Amino acid sequence: MRLRFLSIISLLGSLWGQPPGSALCIRNDLDFLNLRRGTASKVSEFFGPGDSFPKPDDLLEQKMIFLNSNYLRLSFRADSLARGYLTASFKLKLGRALLVMEPTLKVGRSPDYPTHLWKDFAAGDFIHGYLRIPFGNFKFIAGRYPFYEGPTFGEPFFFSGTLPPLDLVGFTFEKGPFGFLYLFSPLGLRLPDSVQRYLNYHKLAFSPADGLSLYFSEAALYGGRNALPDPYYMNPFLLYYPRLWNRRIVDENILWSFGFNAVTRNKTFYGELIIDDFPYTVERNEHPKLAWLLGTILGQPFGLDGLFLRLSYRGATRWTFGHKTSWLSFTHEGVPLGPPDGNDFDGISLDIDRRFSRSELFVAIDFRRKGEGTPWEKEPSGDFPDPFFLTGVVEKRLSLSMGILLLRNQALGFRAGYSRFWDYENQKGVTKNLFNLSLSALYRI
């Protein structure tokens, strides 16, 4: 029943253009959630389970990737702006290795990546482009894709997978109840100050019992003018924090994460706590820099076969993911690497998914509060001002969306949504109504 529960949980996602982190973006990775005693906790979600790295909002593509297919996807999205996308995914097996290429073309103006327009009309880029090589208990990777990490595939949190993608190298290792993941990514040159930024990340996961996964992960963001990768952080097996303590410099940003995922017969419970720059001295009134996610997935509630519910609560305090040094904020090319809302927010979401033999219906309800803080805001040099959570004029947003997915040899999807804003963009008394529509078709080639 557990395998059936996990395999049925929503293939929805890319067909409706759900934003990264949307609660219905549940990845169909049975190996990760269906843990067995004596097996690793499957940190190799980074590399699998199929022949690609599915983005958290690309669940239908992910299933087709699992089936080793190439495809073309044509999609249209409209809210206050309209745009269309044409995406192609190509895969080539080279023995046990796999090469994946995925270019995309966008037509129309919108803040969605890619944003650099040609003739004020079209934009394009490679979203995926990597080589994966398995070797014993290892899997090595070199290339690009939108990296995402969290306690479940449906709600990536530490890394949300938000575009633009990362160019990186890394590996996973699994043996017995242990799993390990490591990656390195040069985030590129930040202009106009010509600062070179680097990101290192590693994760240790442990499965002490059937269906239970515990993990600790750590990220280091560092760099400087004409800076080179730091040999210490490039070492996969050293804790990053002692480096910051012993060098006593401020041009590094260290984040910790503790998480769990527990699976029963037809329920999943998961959570994650992110600690940003844990204070090793108390010399000033420094507010806690925390982010959190807690959720559950219920299969066949009330005895209704084919029905699945997800309920989750997420949030972050004001100064989380920020830094005294502006270019050390936990961001990439103007986009948060963590939750899409950045910091100074919280939200609760409920998702209902009803699956039939060749179709799925869903309803998603989300309420979010967002204060005035952003990850790009520099920390104060003295005492932190009060309050430190939901600060200033707090924007409130209530969203409702509904959709349908039709599956045959190909796939068609439709989603319609409505959002109501109060104190829109942190402007007191300003309200806004926003409708959105997504249509998509995916054709296997």
N, C-alpha and C positions, 0 to 999 in steps of 0.2 A: 504493500500500500504506500510506503514511503516513496519508492521510486515513482509510482504513478502520481502521487501528490506533487512531487517536484517537477516531473516532466509536464504536467498539465498547467502549472502556474504560468500564466501569460507569456505568449510570444509577442505581445503588443509592444510597441515602442517606436521603431523607425517609421512605420507606416503613418503614424500621426505626428511625427516630429516632436515627441515629448522632449522636454529639456533634460539635460543630464541630471541624474539624481531623482527623477520622477519615480514615484513609488511603485508604479506598475512595470517598471523596467526590470523584471526579474529574469536573470539569466538561467537558461536551461542547462546548468552544469551539474549533472547528477553526482559526479565524483566528489565535488567539493562539499555539498551539503549532506550527501548520504555517506557520512564517515563511518568507517568500520574500525573496530579495535585492531591495532597493529598496522594501520595505514597512516600515512602522513596526512596532515590537515590541508593538503592540496593548495599550497601557496601558488601552485602552477596555474591558477586561474589567470595569472599573468600571461601564460603561454597557451592556453587551451580552453576547452577540451578538444576542440576540433582543429581546424587548420588555419585559424586566424585569431585575432584579438578583437572580439566584438565590443563595440562601444556600448555604453549603458543605455543609449537610446536607439539601439539597432538590434532589437531582439529577433525580428524576423530574419534579417540578414544573418544573424548569429546561428539560427537553426539551419539555414541553407549552407552556411559555412561548415556547420557540423556535418552536413551531408556531402561536403567536398565539392560544392558547386561554384561555378562562375555565374555572375548575374549582372543585369542592368536594372537600375532603379530610377524611376521618374516620379518626382514629387512636386507638390505645389503647396505653399503655405501663405496664409494671409491673416494679418491682424490690422495694424494701422498701415502696414506696408505689404506689398505682394511680391513674391519671388518664387522662382522655379529652380529645380535642381536636377541634374543628370549625373548619376554616379555609376561607375563600372568597377567591378571587382574581379580581378584575375589572379589565379593561383597556379603555380607550377611546382610539381613535386620533382625533387632532385635526389633520388634515392630516398633516404629517410628525412632529408631536409625539405623545407618548404619555402618558396618565395611567393610573397603576396604583394600585389600592387593595386591601389585603389585611388584613381583620380576622380575629382568631382568638378563640375561646372555649375556655377550659379548665375542666373539671369535675373536682374532686378536689384534695387537698392534695399539694403537692410543691414542691421548691425551684426547679423550672423556671419560667422567665418565661412569662406574668405571674404575680406572686406575691400581689398585694393582693386578697384574697378578699372576695366579697360573700356575706353570710349564712354565712360559714365554709364555702362550698361551691363557688363559681364565680369565675372571673377572666377578663378579656379586655383586648385592646388591638389597635391597628393595628401590624402587623409591617412592612408596606410601605405607603407612601403618598407618591407622588412624581410630578413632571412632568419628562419628558425632552424636550429640544428640540435637534435637530441643526441646525447652521448651518455649511455649508462643511466645513472640516477640524475644526471644533469640535463638541462635544456638551456641552450645559449641563444641569444637574440641580438640582432643588430639592425637598426632601422628606425622607422617612425610610426607612431600611432598615438591616439589619445589615451594616455595611461590613467587607469582608475583603480582605486583600492578602497575597501571598506568591509564591514562585517557581512554584507550580502552583495550580490551582483546587482540586485534591484535598487539598492540605495548606496552607491559609492559615496564616500564621505571624505576621507583623508585626501584622496585625489579623486576629483569628480569626473575626470575624462573630458572636461570642457575643452573645445577647440580654441586655439590652434594646437595640433598634436606636438608631442615631444620627440626629438631626435635623441636616441639613446642606445646604450649597450647594456646587457645584463644577463643574468642567469637565475635559474631556480635549481634547488637540490632537494630531493625527497628520499627519506629512508626511514622505515618503520613509522613510529608515531610523530616524527619530526619533519618539518619542512622549512626551507630557507629561501629567501628571495633577495636579490641585489640588483640595483640599477644605477647608472651614471648618465646624466644628461647635461651637456653644455647648453644653458638656456639662451645663450647668444649675447650679443653686444647691445647694451642699453644706451641709447642716445638721449640727450645730447652730451652726457658726461663721459661717454666712452668707457663704461664699466662692463667688464666681462663677468657674467654670472654662471655659477655651476650648481648643480643639484645632485646630491647622493642620497640614496634611500636603501634601507634594508629592513627585513621583516623575518622574525622567528616565530613559527607556529608550532603548536603542540596539541596532539589529540590524545588526552589521557583516558578517554572512554568512548564507547560507541556513540556517535552522534554529537560529540562535544569537541569544539575547537577553541583554543585559547591562543592569543598572539600578542606580541609586543613588536612595535615598529618604530623606526627613528628616521627622521629626515634632517639633512644639513644643507642649508643654502648659504653660499659664500662667494667670494670673488674680490674684485677690485680693478683698478686701472692696470692694464697689461698683466692681469693675474693669470696664473696657470693652475691646473687642477692640483689640489692638495694631496700629496701621497698618503697622508693619514686617513683622510676621508675616502680615498680610493681603495683602501684596504677593507674588504667586505666584512671582516670579522671583528673589528674594533668598535667599541661604543664611541659615539661621536662626542658625547658631553664632556668627557675628560679633556679633550682637545681644547674646547672653549674655556674650561677652567684653568688649565695650565698655561695657555698663551695669554689669557687675560686681555683679549682684544674684543671690540664690539662688532667687527665686520663679519659676523657669522650669525646665523639664525637656526637654532636647533629646536625641533619639535618631536615630542613623544606621542605614541598612541598605544592604548590598551584596549583590546576588544575580545568579544566572544561570539560564538554562534552555536546554538544548541538545537538539535533536531529530534523530535519525537515522532510517533507514528503519523500524525497528521498536523503537527504544529512546529513552527520554527520561532525561536526567540533569539534576538541579536542585539548587540550594543557596542558602542565605541566611545572612548573618552580621549580627547586630544589635549595635551598639555604643551603650551607654547612657552619656551624659555623658562623652565622651572627655576624660580629664584633660589640661588644657593646662599645668598646673604639678604638680610632684611635691613636695608639702609634708608628706605623711604617707604611711603605708603603706595606700594605697587599692587594694583588690583589683579585678581586672578585672570589669567588668559587661558580660557578653557573653551572647548567645543564638545558637543555631545550628540549622540544619536541612540535612541532606544526604540525597538519595534518588535512586532510579532506578525507572523503569517498564520492564518487559520485555514485549514483545509476541510471541506465538507461541513461547515458550521450548520447547526440545527438539522444535521442529517441529510442535507441537500447535496447530492452528488454533482460534481462539476462546478461547485461554487467555492470561491476563495476570497478571503478578506485579508487586507494588510492594514495595520494601524501603526503609526510611528510618530515620534516626537523628536525634533532636532533643534539645535540652537548654538549660539556662540556669543561670548561676551565681547565688549567693544574693542579691546586692544588685541584680540587673538588674530594671528596671521600677519600682524604688523611688526614694525621695528623702529628703533631710533633712526637707523639709516634707511632712507626711503627705498633704495634699490634692493634692500634685503626683505621687503614684504613678500609674503608667500603668494606671488602672482607670476604670470607669464604673459608677456605681450598685452598687458592691459586687462587680463582676465584672471580671476582667482583660481589658483590650483586646487584649493579645497572646495567647500560648498559654494555653489553659484551665487548665493546671497552674500558671500564674503563673511562679515562679522556683524555683531550688534543686531542679532535677529533671533527669533524662534518661530517654530511652526509645527502644526499638527496636521496629519493627512490620513484620510481613510480611502481605501481603494477596494472596489468590489469587481470581481472578475467572474463571469459565467461562461463556461466553455461547453460548446456542443461538438458534434463529431467533425464538422468542417467549418466552424465559425466560432468567434468569440465576441462577447459583448462586455463593455466595461463602463463603470462610472467612477470618477475620481473627484473627491472633495478635499480642498486644502485651505487652511487658514494660516496666514503668515503675518508676523509683525516685524517691522524693520526700522531700527533707529538710524541716527545720522552718521554713525561710524562707518569707516571703510578700511580695508586692509592697507590702503595707500597713505592713511593718516599717520604722521610721525608721532611716536610716543612722546609724552612730555618729559622734559629733562629733570623736573622736580617731582613732587608728589602728584599722583594721579588725581584728576578731579572726580567728584561724585556726580551722578551715578556712573556705574561701569557696565550697565546692561539696559538695552532699550532706551538710549539716551536721546535728548532733544525732542523734537516733534516726531512721533512714531507713526510711520505709515502702516496702515492695515490693509490686507488684501484677502478677499474671499473668492476662491476660484471653484468652478464646477465644469467638468468636461465629461463628454460621453462619446463612445465610439464603437465601431464594429470592424472586425477583421474577417475576411473571407479567404479561406485557404483551399486551393486546389493544387494542381501542379505549379501554378503561379500564385500570386497573392494580390489582393486589393484591400485597401484600408481607407477608413474615413473617420475623422474626429472633429467635433465641434465643441467649443468652450466659451465660457463667459467669466470675466473677472470684474469685481467691484472693488475700487480703491477708495479709502478714506485718508485724508491728509496726504494726497498723492505726491510722491517724490519729496516727502517731509515738508510739505507746504501746508500750513495750518488752514483748515477749512476747505481745501481743494479736493473735490471728488472726481472720479473718472470711471467710466464704463468701457470695457475693452472686450470685443468679440474676436475669436480666432477660429480658423478653419484649416484643416490639413487633409489633402488627398494624396494617395501614393499608390503606385503599381510597381511590382517587382517581377521581373521576367528572367527565368533561368536560361542560361546559354551554355 
